[in-house]
Amino acid sequence: MLDLGSGAGYGTEIIAEVAKAVVGIDVNEPEVLSAIKNRKRDNIAYLVKDLEEWNIPRADVSVQFENLEHLYNPKRFADRLKEKIKKFIILSTPVGCEKLINVNGDMQADLDSTHHSVFNSPSEVDKLFIDDKWKHFFSFRDGITYIAIYYNSENYD
């Protein structure tokens, strides 16, 4: 299982309680070093990688909580992810709460400078992941947070 945007490994450690193996990946090196120090388990590995540039490895499942909005090109990322994940993609992201503004040539959300993509509705997120192969399994919205699960229909239909 891949935990994309794992930060300091809190979620990675929880996932590791039920997963055979988890790889936590984050671009923030101090956060990953903290995870290695404080959230160590035999079935967890942590890596410092830029998800927009990294060659995503094959895995059965990926999770990414509050990560998609940090990417400059979430469509490209989603396409690459769908090529590598065998069964499920699970994610959460804020929707309908921000707009992009140009700050010295860098597009960022008006409420959080680390957000480089904004989604106005759950359907905008779904469009990134749903296609002929990938289907909607379950989703819900709680306030501004949209949580969705997509499945690879080649393995379940």
N, C-alpha and C positions, 0 to 999 in steps of 0.2 A: 504494500500500500504506500502511496505517496501522500505526504502532507505538504502541500505547496503553499509557501508563505508561512512557514511554521513558527517564525519568531523565536521566542525563548523556550519553545518545546512543551508548553503546558498541554495543548491539545494532542500533540504527538504522543505524549506519555499516556494520556487517557486512551487513545486509539490502540496503543501497544498492549493494553490490558486484554484486548480481544483479537488482535491481529497477529498473524504469524510473524510478520516483519513489517516495520515502518521505516521509511526514509523521510526525515524532515528536511526540507530545503527552504532556504531563505537567503536573500541578498545581503542582509545586514549581519556582517561578521561578528560584531560584539554580541548580538542576540544569539547567534548560533553557538558561539563559544560559551555563553551562559547556559544554553541547553545542554551542551556536552558536559559541562561541569555539574549542573544541578538536576538534570532530567535523564540521567544515564540508565539504560536497561540493556540487557543482552540482545533484545530484538529490535533495537533502535539504532539507526545511523543518522548522523546529521551532516549536511553539506552546505557550503556557501556557494550559491549559484544565482545568476541572474536568469530568472524564469523566461524572460523575453528572448534570451540568446542561447540558453542551454538546450542541449539535445535531450529532451525528455526521454527517460528510459521506459520500457514496457512495464506495465503493472496491471493488476486486476482492477484496482480501485484507486481513485484520487479524491482527496478532499482539499478544499481551499476555502477557508473562512476569512472573509474580509480581506481578500487578496486581489480580486479581479479589477477593482477600482484603482489599484496602484499601477496598473500596466498602461503603457502608452498605446499598445495595439492589442486589445483583448481579442479581436477577431482572429488575428494570426495565431495568437496563443491557443485559443479554443480549437482551431483547426489542427494544430500540431498535437494538442492533447488528445483529441478524438482519434487520431491515428495510432496513439500509443496505449490508450487505456482499453482493457479488454471488456470490463463489465459495467462499472458505475462511475459517474462523475458526480460528486456532491459538493455544493458550494453555498456560500452566503455572500451577499453584497448589498450595500445601501442602494435604494432606488427612490427617485422623486424628491430628493432633498438638496441637490447641488446643481450648479451650472459651471461650465468651464470658462475660465478667463485666461487671458494672455498676460503672463508676468515675465517681462524681459525675454520674450520669445519662447517661454516654456508654458505649455498649456497645463493648467492645474485647476482643481475645483476651488470655488470661492470659499468654502468652509474648511478645507483641509488641503494644504499645499502638497501633501504626499499623494493625493488622488489625482491621477492623470486621465481618467475616464469616468464619465458619469452615465447613469442609466435612469431615464425618466420613468420607466415602467418595467414590471416583470417581463413583459413580452419582448422588450429590447434585449434582456439577458437570454431569454429562451431562444431568440433568433440566432444567437451565437452557437448554441449547442444542438438544437433540434434540426435534423435533416433526414434523409432517406434511411440512414443507418441508426442514428441516435434519436431516441424518443424520450418524451417527458414521462417520468414515473410518478413523481409527487412534488408538490411545492406548497408553500404558504408564505404569507407576509405578516410580519409582526412589527407594526410601526413602519420605520423606514427600511427594515431589514427583510430582504427576500432570500428565502432558503429554498433550494431546488435540488432534486435528484434526477439525473438522466441515466438511461440505460442503453447499452449497445444491443439493439434488437437482433443482430446476427447471432447472439448467444442465447437469446430468450424467446424469440417468436417462433 
